[in-house]
Amino acid sequence: MTIRDRIETKLTAAFAPERLVITDESDRHAGHAGHQPGGETHFRVEIVAAAFDGLTRVARQRRVYDVLSDELAERVHALALTTRTPAEVAQS
């Protein structure tokens, strides 16, 4: 299973998101810290979930980091997060 697939599986199980977009941006970071051959080191994640309701941006990010702690310790060097609630999406 790829790191991207693991991220998707874990975030889906933890947050039951209405929207989940995971983009591997590793190719944009060739030559930078943390880059490894084969990619899967730098990801951008957009997640929209009711589970974030009432949480601050920092609290939301901490919850995501907790869920992905193994991946962050193992291979993922950078994780750019956009965490929103369905109500926030509806307002935009």
PDB file of N, CA, C and O in Angstrom, chain B, residues numbered from 101:
ATOM      1  N   MET B 101       0.852  -1.172   0.000  1.00  0.00           N
ATOM      2  CA  MET B 101       0.000   0.000   0.000  1.00  0.00           C
ATOM      3  C   MET B 101       0.904   1.244   0.000  1.00  0.00           C
ATOM      4  O   MET B 101       1.867   1.318   0.763  1.00  0.00           O
ATOM      5  N   THR B 102       0.591   2.194  -0.843  1.00  0.00           N
ATOM      6  CA  THR B 102       1.385   3.412  -0.916  1.00  0.00           C
ATOM      7  C   THR B 102       1.125   4.296   0.309  1.00  0.00           C
ATOM      8  O   THR B 102       0.131   4.127   1.015  1.00  0.00           O
ATOM      9  N   ILE B 103       2.027   5.229   0.540  1.00  0.00           N
ATOM     10  CA  ILE B 103       1.836   6.183   1.630  1.00  0.00           C
ATOM     11  C   ILE B 103       0.561   6.984   1.380  1.00  0.00           C
ATOM     12  O   ILE B 103      -0.201   7.231   2.315  1.00  0.00           O
ATOM     13  N   ARG B 104       0.319   7.390   0.151  1.00  0.00           N
ATOM     14  CA  ARG B 104      -0.883   8.144  -0.184  1.00  0.00           C
ATOM     15  C   ARG B 104      -2.138   7.350   0.173  1.00  0.00           C
ATOM     16  O   ARG B 104      -3.093   7.896   0.726  1.00  0.00           O
ATOM     17  N   ASP B 105      -2.124   6.061  -0.150  1.00  0.00           N
ATOM     18  CA  ASP B 105      -3.263   5.196   0.171  1.00  0.00           C
ATOM     19  C   ASP B 105      -3.450   5.057   1.683  1.00  0.00           C
ATOM     20  O   ASP B 105      -4.578   5.044   2.177  1.00  0.00           O
ATOM     21  N   ARG B 106      -2.349   4.955   2.405  1.00  0.00           N
ATOM     22  CA  ARG B 106      -2.431   4.870   3.864  1.00  0.00           C
ATOM     23  C   ARG B 106      -3.024   6.142   4.451  1.00  0.00           C
ATOM     24  O   ARG B 106      -3.856   6.086   5.357  1.00  0.00           O
ATOM     25  N   ILE B 107      -2.591   7.298   3.927  1.00  0.00           N
ATOM     26  CA  ILE B 107      -3.132   8.578   4.383  1.00  0.00           C
ATOM     27  C   ILE B 107      -4.636   8.625   4.137  1.00  0.00           C
ATOM     28  O   ILE B 107      -5.405   9.000   5.023  1.00  0.00           O
ATOM     29  N   GLU B 108      -5.047   8.245   2.944  1.00  0.00           N
ATOM     30  CA  GLU B 108      -6.471   8.259   2.606  1.00  0.00           C
ATOM     31  C   GLU B 108      -7.277   7.336   3.523  1.00  0.00           C
ATOM     32  O   GLU B 108      -8.328   7.726   4.032  1.00  0.00           O
ATOM     33  N   THR B 109      -6.791   6.134   3.728  1.00  0.00           N
ATOM     34  CA  THR B 109      -7.492   5.159   4.566  1.00  0.00           C
ATOM     35  C   THR B 109      -7.632   5.661   5.999  1.00  0.00           C
ATOM     36  O   THR B 109      -8.711   5.585   6.587  1.00  0.00           O
ATOM     37  N   LYS B 110      -6.548   6.170   6.553  1.00  0.00           N
ATOM     38  CA  LYS B 110      -6.577   6.620   7.948  1.00  0.00           C
ATOM     39  C   LYS B 110      -7.458   7.855   8.139  1.00  0.00           C
ATOM     40  O   LYS B 110      -8.230   7.924   9.095  1.00  0.00           O
ATOM     41  N   LEU B 111      -7.346   8.829   7.231  1.00  0.00           N
ATOM     42  CA  LEU B 111      -8.150  10.039   7.376  1.00  0.00           C
ATOM     43  C   LEU B 111      -9.634   9.748   7.169  1.00  0.00           C
ATOM     44  O   LEU B 111     -10.482  10.336   7.840  1.00  0.00           O
ATOM     45  N   THR B 112      -9.946   8.852   6.250  1.00  0.00           N
ATOM     46  CA  THR B 112     -11.339   8.474   6.021  1.00  0.00           C
ATOM     47  C   THR B 112     -11.909   7.795   7.258  1.00  0.00           C
ATOM     48  O   THR B 112     -13.030   8.100   7.666  1.00  0.00           O
ATOM     49  N   ALA B 113     -11.167   6.894   7.853  1.00  0.00           N
ATOM     50  CA  ALA B 113     -11.631   6.187   9.048  1.00  0.00           C
ATOM     51  C   ALA B 113     -11.781   7.127  10.243  1.00  0.00           C
ATOM     52  O   ALA B 113     -12.723   6.995  11.025  1.00  0.00           O
ATOM     53  N   ALA B 114     -10.863   8.066  10.383  1.00  0.00           N
ATOM     54  CA  ALA B 114     -10.861   8.938  11.559  1.00  0.00           C
ATOM     55  C   ALA B 114     -11.876  10.068  11.482  1.00  0.00           C
ATOM     56  O   ALA B 114     -12.443  10.460  12.501  1.00  0.00           O
ATOM     57  N   PHE B 115     -12.114  10.604  10.267  1.00  0.00           N
ATOM     58  CA  PHE B 115     -12.910  11.826  10.154  1.00  0.00           C
ATOM     59  C   PHE B 115     -14.160  11.719   9.295  1.00  0.00           C
ATOM     60  O   PHE B 115     -14.957  12.657   9.272  1.00  0.00           O
ATOM     61  N   ALA B 116     -14.359  10.619   8.593  1.00  0.00           N
ATOM     62  CA  ALA B 116     -15.506  10.460   7.692  1.00  0.00           C
ATOM     63  C   ALA B 116     -15.724  11.737   6.862  1.00  0.00           C
ATOM     64  O   ALA B 116     -16.801  12.331   6.915  1.00  0.00           O
ATOM     65  N   PRO B 117     -14.717  12.155   6.106  1.00  0.00           N
ATOM     66  CA  PRO B 117     -14.802  13.439   5.421  1.00  0.00           C
ATOM     67  C   PRO B 117     -15.821  13.466   4.287  1.00  0.00           C
ATOM     68  O   PRO B 117     -16.082  12.461   3.627  1.00  0.00           O
ATOM     69  N   GLU B 118     -16.386  14.652   4.088  1.00  0.00           N
ATOM     70  CA  GLU B 118     -17.248  14.882   2.930  1.00  0.00           C
ATOM     71  C   GLU B 118     -16.398  15.111   1.685  1.00  0.00           C
ATOM     72  O   GLU B 118     -16.825  14.826   0.566  1.00  0.00           O
ATOM     73  N   ARG B 119     -15.210  15.620   1.891  1.00  0.00           N
ATOM     74  CA  ARG B 119     -14.270  15.848   0.792  1.00  0.00           C
ATOM     75  C   ARG B 119     -12.870  15.544   1.313  1.00  0.00           C
ATOM     76  O   ARG B 119     -12.497  15.941   2.417  1.00  0.00           O
ATOM     77  N   LEU B 120     -12.107  14.830   0.493  1.00  0.00           N
ATOM     78  CA  LEU B 120     -10.730  14.520   0.832  1.00  0.00           C
ATOM     79  C   LEU B 120      -9.919  14.502  -0.455  1.00  0.00           C
ATOM     80  O   LEU B 120     -10.143  13.670  -1.335  1.00  0.00           O
ATOM     81  N   VAL B 121      -8.977  15.429  -0.552  1.00  0.00           N
ATOM     82  CA  VAL B 121      -8.101  15.503  -1.717  1.00  0.00           C
ATOM     83  C   VAL B 121      -6.670  15.412  -1.212  1.00  0.00           C
ATOM     84  O   VAL B 121      -6.238  16.221  -0.391  1.00  0.00           O
ATOM     85  N   ILE B 122      -5.945  14.429  -1.704  1.00  0.00           N
ATOM     86  CA  ILE B 122      -4.561  14.211  -1.301  1.00  0.00           C
ATOM     87  C   ILE B 122      -3.693  14.327  -2.545  1.00  0.00           C
ATOM     88  O   ILE B 122      -3.870  13.586  -3.513  1.00  0.00           O
ATOM     89  N   THR B 123      -2.761  15.257  -2.508  1.00  0.00           N
ATOM     90  CA  THR B 123      -1.889  15.498  -3.651  1.00  0.00           C
ATOM     91  C   THR B 123      -0.448  15.249  -3.242  1.00  0.00           C
ATOM     92  O   THR B 123       0.041  15.843  -2.281  1.00  0.00           O
ATOM     93  N   ASP B 124       0.233  14.375  -3.966  1.00  0.00           N
ATOM     94  CA  ASP B 124       1.652  14.127  -3.737  1.00  0.00           C
ATOM     95  C   ASP B 124       2.430  15.205  -4.485  1.00  0.00           C
ATOM     96  O   ASP B 124       2.460  15.213  -5.715  1.00  0.00           O
ATOM     97  N   GLU B 125       3.056  16.111  -3.742  1.00  0.00           N
ATOM     98  CA  GLU B 125       3.822  17.210  -4.331  1.00  0.00           C
ATOM     99  C   GLU B 125       5.324  16.970  -4.249  1.00  0.00           C
ATOM    100  O   GLU B 125       6.113  17.907  -4.373  1.00  0.00           O
ATOM    101  N   SER B 126       5.713  15.737  -4.043  1.00  0.00           N
ATOM    102  CA  SER B 126       7.119  15.409  -3.850  1.00  0.00           C
ATOM    103  C   SER B 126       7.990  15.847  -5.021  1.00  0.00           C
ATOM    104  O   SER B 126       9.123  16.286  -4.819  1.00  0.00           O
ATOM    105  N   ASP B 127       7.471  15.731  -6.246  1.00  0.00           N
ATOM    106  CA  ASP B 127       8.270  16.091  -7.416  1.00  0.00           C
ATOM    107  C   ASP B 127       8.639  17.570  -7.422  1.00  0.00           C
ATOM    108  O   ASP B 127       9.624  17.953  -8.053  1.00  0.00           O
ATOM    109  N   ARG B 128       7.877  18.399  -6.739  1.00  0.00           N
ATOM    110  CA  ARG B 128       8.170  19.833  -6.661  1.00  0.00           C
ATOM    111  C   ARG B 128       9.298  20.139  -5.678  1.00  0.00           C
ATOM    112  O   ARG B 128       9.784  21.268  -5.617  1.00  0.00           O
ATOM    113  N   HIS B 129       9.710  19.134  -4.911  1.00  0.00           N
ATOM    114  CA  HIS B 129      10.688  19.347  -3.852  1.00  0.00           C
ATOM    115  C   HIS B 129      12.002  18.601  -4.084  1.00  0.00           C
ATOM    116  O   HIS B 129      12.788  18.421  -3.154  1.00  0.00           O
ATOM    117  N   ALA B 130      12.237  18.172  -5.311  1.00  0.00           N
ATOM    118  CA  ALA B 130      13.497  17.483  -5.625  1.00  0.00           C
ATOM    119  C   ALA B 130      14.660  18.384  -5.241  1.00  0.00           C
ATOM    120  O   ALA B 130      14.697  19.561  -5.600  1.00  0.00           O
ATOM    121  N   GLY B 131      15.599  17.818  -4.514  1.00  0.00           N
ATOM    122  CA  GLY B 131      16.769  18.563  -4.078  1.00  0.00           C
ATOM    123  C   GLY B 131      16.574  19.284  -2.754  1.00  0.00           C
ATOM    124  O   GLY B 131      17.536  19.827  -2.210  1.00  0.00           O
ATOM    125  N   HIS B 132      15.371  19.305  -2.224  1.00  0.00           N
ATOM    126  CA  HIS B 132      15.096  19.943  -0.934  1.00  0.00           C
ATOM    127  C   HIS B 132      15.189  18.930   0.192  1.00  0.00           C
ATOM    128  O   HIS B 132      15.255  17.721  -0.032  1.00  0.00           O
ATOM    129  N   ALA B 133      15.191  19.449   1.395  1.00  0.00           N
ATOM    130  CA  ALA B 133      15.258  18.584   2.575  1.00  0.00           C
ATOM    131  C   ALA B 133      14.093  17.604   2.587  1.00  0.00           C
ATOM    132  O   ALA B 133      12.956  17.962   2.281  1.00  0.00           O
ATOM    133  N   GLY B 134      14.397  16.371   2.944  1.00  0.00           N
ATOM    134  CA  GLY B 134      13.361  15.365   3.091  1.00  0.00           C
ATOM    135  C   GLY B 134      12.960  14.649   1.822  1.00  0.00           C
ATOM    136  O   GLY B 134      12.271  13.631   1.882  1.00  0.00           O
ATOM    137  N   HIS B 135      13.376  15.157   0.673  1.00  0.00           N
ATOM    138  CA  HIS B 135      13.007  14.498  -0.589  1.00  0.00           C
ATOM    139  C   HIS B 135      13.746  13.177  -0.705  1.00  0.00           C
ATOM    140  O   HIS B 135      14.930  13.079  -0.382  1.00  0.00           O
ATOM    141  N   GLN B 136      13.033  12.170  -1.168  1.00  0.00           N
ATOM    142  CA  GLN B 136      13.638  10.851  -1.370  1.00  0.00           C
ATOM    143  C   GLN B 136      13.264  10.355  -2.760  1.00  0.00           C
ATOM    144  O   GLN B 136      12.205  10.700  -3.284  1.00  0.00           O
ATOM    145  N   PRO B 137      14.125   9.555  -3.347  1.00  0.00           N
ATOM    146  CA  PRO B 137      13.761   8.963  -4.639  1.00  0.00           C
ATOM    147  C   PRO B 137      12.457   8.174  -4.502  1.00  0.00           C
ATOM    148  O   PRO B 137      12.240   7.486  -3.504  1.00  0.00           O
ATOM    149  N   GLY B 138      11.606   8.281  -5.497  1.00  0.00           N
ATOM    150  CA  GLY B 138      10.334   7.583  -5.458  1.00  0.00           C
ATOM    151  C   GLY B 138       9.202   8.423  -4.903  1.00  0.00           C
ATOM    152  O   GLY B 138       8.045   8.003  -4.931  1.00  0.00           O
ATOM    153  N   GLY B 139       9.521   9.608  -4.397  1.00  0.00           N
ATOM    154  CA  GLY B 139       8.478  10.515  -3.916  1.00  0.00           C
ATOM    155  C   GLY B 139       7.840  10.068  -2.632  1.00  0.00           C
ATOM    156  O   GLY B 139       8.458   9.402  -1.801  1.00  0.00           O
ATOM    157  N   GLU B 140       6.568  10.453  -2.481  1.00  0.00           N
ATOM    158  CA  GLU B 140       5.770  10.160  -1.289  1.00  0.00           C
ATOM    159  C   GLU B 140       6.399  10.728  -0.017  1.00  0.00           C
ATOM    160  O   GLU B 140       6.401  10.084   1.032  1.00  0.00           O
ATOM    161  N   THR B 141       6.935  11.954  -0.130  1.00  0.00           N
ATOM    162  CA  THR B 141       7.533  12.627   1.015  1.00  0.00           C
ATOM    163  C   THR B 141       6.852  13.954   1.334  1.00  0.00           C
ATOM    164  O   THR B 141       6.888  14.407   2.479  1.00  0.00           O
ATOM    165  N   HIS B 142       6.236  14.576   0.342  1.00  0.00           N
ATOM    166  CA  HIS B 142       5.603  15.888   0.505  1.00  0.00           C
ATOM    167  C   HIS B 142       4.162  15.812  -0.013  1.00  0.00           C
ATOM    168  O   HIS B 142       3.933  15.531  -1.189  1.00  0.00           O
ATOM    169  N   PHE B 143       3.205  16.061   0.867  1.00  0.00           N
ATOM    170  CA  PHE B 143       1.798  15.955   0.492  1.00  0.00           C
ATOM    171  C   PHE B 143       1.033  17.222   0.840  1.00  0.00           C
ATOM    172  O   PHE B 143       1.365  17.929   1.792  1.00  0.00           O
ATOM    173  N   ARG B 144       0.010  17.490   0.052  1.00  0.00           N
ATOM    174  CA  ARG B 144      -0.991  18.527   0.335  1.00  0.00           C
ATOM    175  C   ARG B 144      -2.315  17.799   0.541  1.00  0.00           C
ATOM    176  O   ARG B 144      -2.725  16.986  -0.288  1.00  0.00           O
ATOM    177  N   VAL B 145      -2.977  18.101   1.655  1.00  0.00           N
ATOM    178  CA  VAL B 145      -4.239  17.446   1.992  1.00  0.00           C
ATOM    179  C   VAL B 145      -5.301  18.514   2.223  1.00  0.00           C
ATOM    180  O   VAL B 145      -5.116  19.443   3.009  1.00  0.00           O
ATOM    181  N   GLU B 146      -6.415  18.357   1.519  1.00  0.00           N
ATOM    182  CA  GLU B 146      -7.603  19.176   1.776  1.00  0.00           C
ATOM    183  C   GLU B 146      -8.659  18.228   2.308  1.00  0.00           C
ATOM    184  O   GLU B 146      -9.014  17.243   1.661  1.00  0.00           O
ATOM    185  N   ILE B 147      -9.159  18.539   3.501  1.00  0.00           N
ATOM    186  CA  ILE B 147     -10.153  17.677   4.123  1.00  0.00           C
ATOM    187  C   ILE B 147     -11.288  18.527   4.681  1.00  0.00           C
ATOM    188  O   ILE B 147     -11.065  19.504   5.396  1.00  0.00           O
ATOM    189  N   VAL B 148     -12.505  18.131   4.338  1.00  0.00           N
ATOM    190  CA  VAL B 148     -13.713  18.794   4.825  1.00  0.00           C
ATOM    191  C   VAL B 148     -14.478  17.744   5.629  1.00  0.00           C
ATOM    192  O   VAL B 148     -14.897  16.717   5.095  1.00  0.00           O
ATOM    193  N   ALA B 149     -14.652  18.020   6.922  1.00  0.00           N
ATOM    194  CA  ALA B 149     -15.294  17.036   7.787  1.00  0.00           C
ATOM    195  C   ALA B 149     -16.045  17.712   8.930  1.00  0.00           C
ATOM    196  O   ALA B 149     -15.568  18.687   9.510  1.00  0.00           O
ATOM    197  N   ALA B 150     -17.207  17.190   9.240  1.00  0.00           N
ATOM    198  CA  ALA B 150     -17.985  17.681  10.374  1.00  0.00           C
ATOM    199  C   ALA B 150     -17.241  17.452  11.689  1.00  0.00           C
ATOM    200  O   ALA B 150     -17.503  18.141  12.675  1.00  0.00           O
ATOM    201  N   ALA B 151     -16.332  16.508  11.712  1.00  0.00           N
ATOM    202  CA  ALA B 151     -15.552  16.215  12.914  1.00  0.00           C
ATOM    203  C   ALA B 151     -14.716  17.410  13.369  1.00  0.00           C
ATOM    204  O   ALA B 151     -14.275  17.449  14.518  1.00  0.00           O
ATOM    205  N   PHE B 152     -14.495  18.380  12.491  1.00  0.00           N
ATOM    206  CA  PHE B 152     -13.708  19.566  12.838  1.00  0.00           C
ATOM    207  C   PHE B 152     -14.560  20.676  13.451  1.00  0.00           C
ATOM    208  O   PHE B 152     -14.025  21.690  13.897  1.00  0.00           O
ATOM    209  N   ASP B 153     -15.860  20.495  13.476  1.00  0.00           N
ATOM    210  CA  ASP B 153     -16.751  21.522  14.006  1.00  0.00           C
ATOM    211  C   ASP B 153     -16.381  21.858  15.444  1.00  0.00           C
ATOM    212  O   ASP B 153     -16.237  20.969  16.283  1.00  0.00           O
ATOM    213  N   GLY B 154     -16.229  23.142  15.717  1.00  0.00           N
ATOM    214  CA  GLY B 154     -15.911  23.598  17.066  1.00  0.00           C
ATOM    215  C   GLY B 154     -14.440  23.578  17.417  1.00  0.00           C
ATOM    216  O   GLY B 154     -14.064  24.007  18.508  1.00  0.00           O
ATOM    217  N   LEU B 155     -13.595  23.090  16.518  1.00  0.00           N
ATOM    218  CA  LEU B 155     -12.158  23.031  16.780  1.00  0.00           C
ATOM    219  C   LEU B 155     -11.438  24.190  16.093  1.00  0.00           C
ATOM    220  O   LEU B 155     -11.829  24.621  15.008  1.00  0.00           O
ATOM    221  N   THR B 156     -10.402  24.680  16.724  1.00  0.00           N
ATOM    222  CA  THR B 156      -9.572  25.709  16.096  1.00  0.00           C
ATOM    223  C   THR B 156      -8.765  25.086  14.970  1.00  0.00           C
ATOM    224  O   THR B 156      -8.667  23.864  14.864  1.00  0.00           O
ATOM    225  N   ARG B 157      -8.190  25.934  14.133  1.00  0.00           N
ATOM    226  CA  ARG B 157      -7.355  25.448  13.031  1.00  0.00           C
ATOM    227  C   ARG B 157      -6.209  24.592  13.578  1.00  0.00           C
ATOM    228  O   ARG B 157      -5.904  23.532  13.031  1.00  0.00           O
ATOM    229  N   VAL B 158      -5.588  25.049  14.638  1.00  0.00           N
ATOM    230  CA  VAL B 158      -4.464  24.314  15.226  1.00  0.00           C
ATOM    231  C   VAL B 158      -4.924  22.967  15.783  1.00  0.00           C
ATOM    232  O   VAL B 158      -4.242  21.959  15.598  1.00  0.00           O
ATOM    233  N   ALA B 159      -6.056  22.941  16.453  1.00  0.00           N
ATOM    234  CA  ALA B 159      -6.577  21.681  17.004  1.00  0.00           C
ATOM    235  C   ALA B 159      -6.899  20.691  15.886  1.00  0.00           C
ATOM    236  O   ALA B 159      -6.652  19.493  16.022  1.00  0.00           O
ATOM    237  N   ARG B 160      -7.447  21.191  14.794  1.00  0.00           N
ATOM    238  CA  ARG B 160      -7.743  20.320  13.641  1.00  0.00           C
ATOM    239  C   ARG B 160      -6.461  19.708  13.099  1.00  0.00           C
ATOM    240  O   ARG B 160      -6.392  18.506  12.844  1.00  0.00           O
ATOM    241  N   GLN B 161      -5.452  20.545  12.929  1.00  0.00           N
ATOM    242  CA  GLN B 161      -4.186  20.057  12.389  1.00  0.00           C
ATOM    243  C   GLN B 161      -3.540  19.049  13.330  1.00  0.00           C
ATOM    244  O   GLN B 161      -2.975  18.052  12.881  1.00  0.00           O
ATOM    245  N   ARG B 162      -3.618  19.300  14.610  1.00  0.00           N
ATOM    246  CA  ARG B 162      -3.058  18.344  15.577  1.00  0.00           C
ATOM    247  C   ARG B 162      -3.747  16.991  15.489  1.00  0.00           C
ATOM    248  O   ARG B 162      -3.098  15.949  15.585  1.00  0.00           O
ATOM    249  N   ARG B 163      -5.049  17.010  15.307  1.00  0.00           N
ATOM    250  CA  ARG B 163      -5.785  15.742  15.174  1.00  0.00           C
ATOM    251  C   ARG B 163      -5.322  14.984  13.932  1.00  0.00           C
ATOM    252  O   ARG B 163      -5.136  13.768  13.982  1.00  0.00           O
ATOM    253  N   VAL B 164      -5.135  15.692  12.821  1.00  0.00           N
ATOM    254  CA  VAL B 164      -4.656  15.044  11.597  1.00  0.00           C
ATOM    255  C   VAL B 164      -3.242  14.499  11.819  1.00  0.00           C
ATOM    256  O   VAL B 164      -2.951  13.363  11.446  1.00  0.00           O
ATOM    257  N   TYR B 165      -2.368  15.298  12.420  1.00  0.00           N
ATOM    258  CA  TYR B 165      -0.998  14.842  12.688  1.00  0.00           C
ATOM    259  C   TYR B 165      -1.001  13.596  13.581  1.00  0.00           C
ATOM    260  O   TYR B 165      -0.216  12.673  13.365  1.00  0.00           O
ATOM    261  N   ASP B 166      -1.878  13.573  14.575  1.00  0.00           N
ATOM    262  CA  ASP B 166      -1.968  12.401  15.456  1.00  0.00           C
ATOM    263  C   ASP B 166      -2.363  11.152  14.671  1.00  0.00           C
ATOM    264  O   ASP B 166      -1.788  10.082  14.875  1.00  0.00           O
ATOM    265  N   VAL B 167      -3.336  11.285  13.781  1.00  0.00           N
ATOM    266  CA  VAL B 167      -3.797  10.149  12.979  1.00  0.00           C
ATOM    267  C   VAL B 167      -2.682   9.654  12.051  1.00  0.00           C
ATOM    268  O   VAL B 167      -2.565   8.455  11.799  1.00  0.00           O
ATOM    269  N   LEU B 168      -1.876  10.574  11.553  1.00  0.00           N
ATOM    270  CA  LEU B 168      -0.824  10.219  10.580  1.00  0.00           C
ATOM    271  C   LEU B 168       0.567  10.153  11.217  1.00  0.00           C
ATOM    272  O   LEU B 168       1.570  10.293  10.519  1.00  0.00           O
ATOM    273  N   SER B 169       0.635   9.945  12.512  1.00  0.00           N
ATOM    274  CA  SER B 169       1.933   9.966  13.206  1.00  0.00           C
ATOM    275  C   SER B 169       2.922   8.940  12.657  1.00  0.00           C
ATOM    276  O   SER B 169       4.114   9.230  12.563  1.00  0.00           O
ATOM    277  N   ASP B 170       2.453   7.759  12.298  1.00  0.00           N
ATOM    278  CA  ASP B 170       3.362   6.736  11.752  1.00  0.00           C
ATOM    279  C   ASP B 170       3.957   7.180  10.428  1.00  0.00           C
ATOM    280  O   ASP B 170       5.156   7.022  10.200  1.00  0.00           O
ATOM    281  N   GLU B 171       3.126   7.737   9.552  1.00  0.00           N
ATOM    282  CA  GLU B 171       3.589   8.170   8.239  1.00  0.00           C
ATOM    283  C   GLU B 171       4.561   9.348   8.369  1.00  0.00           C
ATOM    284  O   GLU B 171       5.542   9.431   7.631  1.00  0.00           O
ATOM    285  N   LEU B 172       4.287  10.249   9.301  1.00  0.00           N
ATOM    286  CA  LEU B 172       5.171  11.392   9.516  1.00  0.00           C
ATOM    287  C   LEU B 172       6.514  10.950  10.091  1.00  0.00           C
ATOM    288  O   LEU B 172       7.546  11.544   9.780  1.00  0.00           O
ATOM    289  N   ALA B 173       6.506   9.931  10.911  1.00  0.00           N
ATOM    290  CA  ALA B 173       7.753   9.420  11.490  1.00  0.00           C
ATOM    291  C   ALA B 173       8.541   8.595  10.488  1.00  0.00           C
ATOM    292  O   ALA B 173       9.767   8.517  10.563  1.00  0.00           O
ATOM    293  N   GLU B 174       7.832   7.980   9.550  1.00  0.00           N
ATOM    294  CA  GLU B 174       8.444   7.027   8.630  1.00  0.00           C
ATOM    295  C   GLU B 174       9.016   7.683   7.370  1.00  0.00           C
ATOM    296  O   GLU B 174      10.207   7.549   7.088  1.00  0.00           O
ATOM    297  N   ARG B 175       8.178   8.386   6.618  1.00  0.00           N
ATOM    298  CA  ARG B 175       8.607   8.857   5.298  1.00  0.00           C
ATOM    299  C   ARG B 175       8.154  10.274   4.964  1.00  0.00           C
ATOM    300  O   ARG B 175       8.866  11.005   4.276  1.00  0.00           O
ATOM    301  N   VAL B 176       6.994  10.662   5.437  1.00  0.00           N
ATOM    302  CA  VAL B 176       6.441  11.966   5.060  1.00  0.00           C
ATOM    303  C   VAL B 176       7.231  13.069   5.751  1.00  0.00           C
ATOM    304  O   VAL B 176       7.333  13.116   6.977  1.00  0.00           O
ATOM    305  N   HIS B 177       7.784  13.950   4.933  1.00  0.00           N
ATOM    306  CA  HIS B 177       8.600  15.054   5.437  1.00  0.00           C
ATOM    307  C   HIS B 177       7.771  16.330   5.615  1.00  0.00           C
ATOM    308  O   HIS B 177       8.001  17.103   6.545  1.00  0.00           O
ATOM    309  N   ALA B 178       6.801  16.541   4.713  1.00  0.00           N
ATOM    310  CA  ALA B 178       5.998  17.762   4.756  1.00  0.00           C
ATOM    311  C   ALA B 178       4.541  17.436   4.468  1.00  0.00           C
ATOM    312  O   ALA B 178       4.223  16.630   3.594  1.00  0.00           O
ATOM    313  N   LEU B 179       3.666  18.084   5.228  1.00  0.00           N
ATOM    314  CA  LEU B 179       2.233  17.868   5.079  1.00  0.00           C
ATOM    315  C   LEU B 179       1.546  19.227   5.162  1.00  0.00           C
ATOM    316  O   LEU B 179       1.442  19.815   6.238  1.00  0.00           O
ATOM    317  N   ALA B 180       1.078  19.719   4.019  1.00  0.00           N
ATOM    318  CA  ALA B 180       0.345  20.984   3.972  1.00  0.00           C
ATOM    319  C   ALA B 180      -1.134  20.666   4.131  1.00  0.00           C
ATOM    320  O   ALA B 180      -1.686  19.867   3.374  1.00  0.00           O
ATOM    321  N   LEU B 181      -1.778  21.290   5.115  1.00  0.00           N
ATOM    322  CA  LEU B 181      -3.165  20.944   5.442  1.00  0.00           C
ATOM    323  C   LEU B 181      -4.123  22.111   5.237  1.00  0.00           C
ATOM    324  O   LEU B 181      -3.830  23.254   5.587  1.00  0.00           O
ATOM    325  N   THR B 182      -5.267  21.790   4.663  1.00  0.00           N
ATOM    326  CA  THR B 182      -6.430  22.671   4.663  1.00  0.00           C
ATOM    327  C   THR B 182      -7.546  21.866   5.303  1.00  0.00           C
ATOM    328  O   THR B 182      -8.006  20.874   4.739  1.00  0.00           O
ATOM    329  N   THR B 183      -7.983  22.292   6.483  1.00  0.00           N
ATOM    330  CA  THR B 183      -8.993  21.568   7.245  1.00  0.00           C
ATOM    331  C   THR B 183     -10.187  22.491   7.451  1.00  0.00           C
ATOM    332  O   THR B 183     -10.076  23.544   8.078  1.00  0.00           O
ATOM    333  N   ARG B 184     -11.331  22.077   6.912  1.00  0.00           N
ATOM    334  CA  ARG B 184     -12.540  22.900   7.018  1.00  0.00           C
ATOM    335  C   ARG B 184     -13.745  22.049   7.380  1.00  0.00           C
ATOM    336  O   ARG B 184     -13.747  20.830   7.206  1.00  0.00           O
ATOM    337  N   THR B 185     -14.765  22.721   7.886  1.00  0.00           N
ATOM    338  CA  THR B 185     -16.041  22.062   8.165  1.00  0.00           C
ATOM    339  C   THR B 185     -16.959  22.244   6.960  1.00  0.00           C
ATOM    340  O   THR B 185     -16.724  23.134   6.142  1.00  0.00           O
ATOM    341  N   PRO B 186     -17.992  21.427   6.834  1.00  0.00           N
ATOM    342  CA  PRO B 186     -18.965  21.629   5.751  1.00  0.00           C
ATOM    343  C   PRO B 186     -19.594  23.028   5.802  1.00  0.00           C
ATOM    344  O   PRO B 186     -19.839  23.626   4.754  1.00  0.00           O
ATOM    345  N   ALA B 187     -19.855  23.551   6.990  1.00  0.00           N
ATOM    346  CA  ALA B 187     -20.445  24.890   7.113  1.00  0.00           C
ATOM    347  C   ALA B 187     -19.495  25.955   6.569  1.00  0.00           C
ATOM    348  O   ALA B 187     -19.936  26.908   5.927  1.00  0.00           O
ATOM    349  N   GLU B 188     -18.205  25.801   6.819  1.00  0.00           N
ATOM    350  CA  GLU B 188     -17.231  26.767   6.289  1.00  0.00           C
ATOM    351  C   GLU B 188     -17.185  26.734   4.771  1.00  0.00           C
ATOM    352  O   GLU B 188     -17.046  27.774   4.128  1.00  0.00           O
ATOM    353  N   VAL B 189     -17.300  25.557   4.204  1.00  0.00           N
ATOM    354  CA  VAL B 189     -17.294  25.416   2.744  1.00  0.00           C
ATOM    355  C   VAL B 189     -18.547  26.080   2.168  1.00  0.00           C
ATOM    356  O   VAL B 189     -18.480  26.761   1.145  1.00  0.00           O
ATOM    357  N   ALA B 190     -19.679  25.881   2.824  1.00  0.00           N
ATOM    358  CA  ALA B 190     -20.936  26.452   2.341  1.00  0.00           C
ATOM    359  C   ALA B 190     -20.919  27.980   2.361  1.00  0.00           C
ATOM    360  O   ALA B 190     -21.583  28.621   1.546  1.00  0.00           O
ATOM    361  N   GLN B 191     -20.169  28.554   3.278  1.00  0.00           N
ATOM    362  CA  GLN B 191     -20.080  30.012   3.383  1.00  0.00           C
ATOM    363  C   GLN B 191     -19.166  30.630   2.336  1.00  0.00           C
ATOM    364  O   GLN B 191     -19.271  31.822   2.047  1.00  0.00           O
ATOM    365  N   SER B 192     -18.280  29.839   1.771  1.00  0.00           N
ATOM    366  CA  SER B 192     -17.305  30.388   0.818  1.00  0.00           C
ATOM    367  C   SER B 192     -17.826  30.401  -0.601  1.00  0.00           C
ATOM    368  O   SER B 192     -17.122  30.833  -1.514  1.00  0.00           O
TER     369      SER B 192
END
